[in-house]
Amino acid sequence: MGYTWRDLPFELRTIIERRIGTVTGAEPPAAGTVSEFAGTLETAGGQVFCKAIQENSAKAWMHRLESVVSTVLPPNIAPRMLWKVESDGWLAIGFEHVPGRHADLSPGSADLPLIAGTLETLAETLTPAPPLRAFSLAERWSGQDFWHRLGKQHHDRLDPWIMERLDTLILAEREAPDLIDGKTLVHTDLTGPNLLVNGDDVRVIDWAFPAPGAAWADTAYMVIRLIEAGHTPEGAERWADTVSMWSDAAEWSVTAFGAILTGFWALRAAEAPGQQSDALRGHGLTWLRHRLG
């Protein structure tokens, strides 16, 4: 269970209130968060979205990275970061409150063309990637051996379709890092809850995992999320065809990316089963079956 506003240290709350005024209420977000505290703070001067985490938390690095990348994101892409406070062993970040609802990724949704346009804007605005001390996608995925380990350690969990293509999947994950390298800053965690829609405006939130990479990578991440939302692989890729950067991606590059991402989820599902990893493994395999036959 997460912390409430009143659970936060007095000194931290005092420093924040010096910046924004007395907090009269705190509304938690509609979707989950990795923060120990997250909420829209109500003040006499308006609303501010705040997230906070203890500095000794294993996830504190995500907040630090987001606080850095937020200083270089244009306001037409993401909410502006207003301040960062470190006090009493806590890190808190304040953002402008952006009205909107989470994006609807289901087939036929009117949000889908808006999201395609947002991906275009992201690539245009964030190429070349702003200078950040963050691993690139190539570095993030380099040296991984998910499918090799699955074949060696979890042979009994692999169905015949995977076993017939295991060598191809192992090759794909070895080649994927070089194939997804690039000069665009990509979000790498685009989901419905991380896209706020307000009319024709879309803002991208939760920049905890940004990385320089191929301009088409965020579109590829979205393909799996569309399959999760009920699209067929063919339908998801038809949507991806409306994003110009997608046409720059070689077929094998996209397949290799899908292979290493699905391998990550499949190994996690085998070693630490959970509803989310099991589901993402299934969606990734649905896409790979479409691409590999």
Buried (B, 14 or more C-beta within 10 A) or exposed (E): EBBEBEEBBEEBBEBBEEEBBEBEEBEEBEEEBBBBBBBBBBBEEEBBBBBBBBEEBEEBEBBBBBBBBBEBBEEEBBBEBBBBBBBBEBBBBBBBBBEBEBBBBEEEBEBBEBBBBBBBBBBEBBBEBBEBEBBBBBBBBBEBBBBBBBBEEBEEEBEEEBEEBBEBBBBBBBBBBEBBBBEBBBBBBBBBBBBBBEEEEBBBBBBBBBBBBBBBBBBBBBBBBBBBBEBBBEBBBEBBEBBBBBEEBEEBBBBBBBBBBBBBBBBBBBEEEEEEBBEBBBBBBBBBEBBBE
